[in-house]
């Protein structure tokens, strides 16, 4: 992991982006951490990355999990049974057309 002051980041951004392949680059302002540059692989799902860093989305997930603990929910295995037949039907239609 590298630590870089903000003024260095402004001057050497391309170089620091390359360095993220070996670990995050923590950016400091006035000696205190304020941000980080992280490497994203070519095949990394940008939407997943964005959602995993979204406080609003994480709050929604936490509320849903809490409600499921209180009220119960449908097991994933049951949902899978309901979804799978629909996929098969769509697949057959696609193959036939």
C-alpha positions as CSV (number, residue, x, y, z in Angstrom):
1,X,0.0,0.0,0.0
2,X,1.3,3.4,-0.9
3,X,0.4,6.7,0.8
4,X,0.5,9.8,-1.3
5,X,-0.2,13.4,-0.4
6,X,-2.8,15.2,-2.5
7,X,-0.3,17.5,-4.3
8,X,1.6,14.4,-5.5
9,X,-1.6,12.8,-6.7
10,X,-2.4,15.9,-8.8
11,X,1.0,15.7,-10.4
12,X,1.4,12.0,-10.8
13,X,-2.1,10.6,-11.2
14,X,-1.3,8.2,-14.2
15,X,1.7,6.8,-12.3
16,X,-0.3,6.3,-9.1
17,X,-3.1,4.6,-11.0
18,X,-0.6,2.1,-12.4
19,X,0.6,1.5,-8.8
20,X,-2.9,0.5,-7.7
21,X,-2.3,-2.9,-9.3
22,X,0.0,-3.8,-6.3
23,X,-2.4,-2.3,-3.7
24,X,-4.5,0.7,-2.9
25,X,-3.0,4.2,-2.8
26,X,-4.2,6.2,0.2
27,X,-4.4,9.9,-0.5
28,X,-3.7,12.3,2.4
29,X,-4.6,16.0,2.8
30,X,-2.6,17.9,5.5
31,X,-1.2,14.5,6.6
32,X,-4.6,12.9,7.2
33,X,-6.1,10.1,5.0
34,X,-9.0,11.5,2.9
35,X,-9.4,9.1,-0.1
36,X,-8.0,6.1,-1.8
37,X,-7.3,4.9,-5.3
38,X,-8.1,1.2,-5.8
39,X,-7.4,-1.1,-8.8
40,X,-10.4,-2.3,-10.8
41,X,-9.7,-5.4,-12.9
42,X,-11.0,-5.3,-16.5
43,X,-13.5,-8.0,-15.8
44,X,-14.7,-6.4,-12.5
45,X,-18.4,-5.5,-12.5
46,X,-18.5,-1.8,-12.1
47,X,-22.1,-1.8,-10.9
48,X,-21.2,-4.3,-8.1
49,X,-18.3,-2.0,-7.1
50,X,-20.5,1.1,-7.0
51,X,-23.3,-0.6,-5.0
52,X,-20.9,-2.1,-2.5
53,X,-19.7,1.5,-1.7
54,X,-23.1,3.1,-1.7
55,X,-24.2,4.0,1.9
56,X,-27.8,4.2,0.7
57,X,-27.8,0.8,-0.9
58,X,-26.1,-0.8,2.2
59,X,-28.8,0.8,4.4
60,X,-31.5,-0.7,2.2
61,X,-29.9,-4.2,2.5
62,X,-29.6,-3.8,6.2
63,X,-33.2,-2.8,6.6
64,X,-34.4,-5.7,4.4
65,X,-32.2,-8.2,6.4
66,X,-33.7,-6.9,9.7
67,X,-37.2,-7.1,8.4
68,X,-36.6,-10.7,7.3
69,X,-35.2,-11.5,10.7
70,X,-38.4,-10.0,12.4
71,X,-41.0,-11.2,9.9
72,X,-39.5,-14.2,8.2
73,X,-38.9,-14.6,4.6
74,X,-38.8,-17.0,1.7
75,X,-35.7,-19.3,1.6
76,X,-33.5,-18.9,-1.4
77,X,-34.1,-22.5,-2.4
78,X,-37.8,-21.8,-2.7
79,X,-37.3,-18.7,-4.8
80,X,-35.0,-20.7,-7.0
81,X,-37.7,-23.2,-7.7
82,X,-40.1,-20.5,-8.7
83,X,-37.6,-18.7,-11.0
84,X,-36.0,-21.7,-12.7
85,X,-39.1,-22.9,-14.6
86,X,-39.6,-19.4,-16.0
87,X,-36.0,-19.4,-17.3
88,X,-36.5,-22.7,-19.0
89,X,-39.7,-21.6,-20.7
90,X,-37.9,-18.4,-22.0
91,X,-35.0,-20.5,-23.2
92,X,-37.2,-22.8,-25.2
93,X,-39.1,-19.9,-26.8
94,X,-35.8,-18.4,-27.8
95,X,-34.5,-21.6,-29.3
96,X,-37.8,-22.1,-31.2
97,X,-37.8,-18.7,-32.8
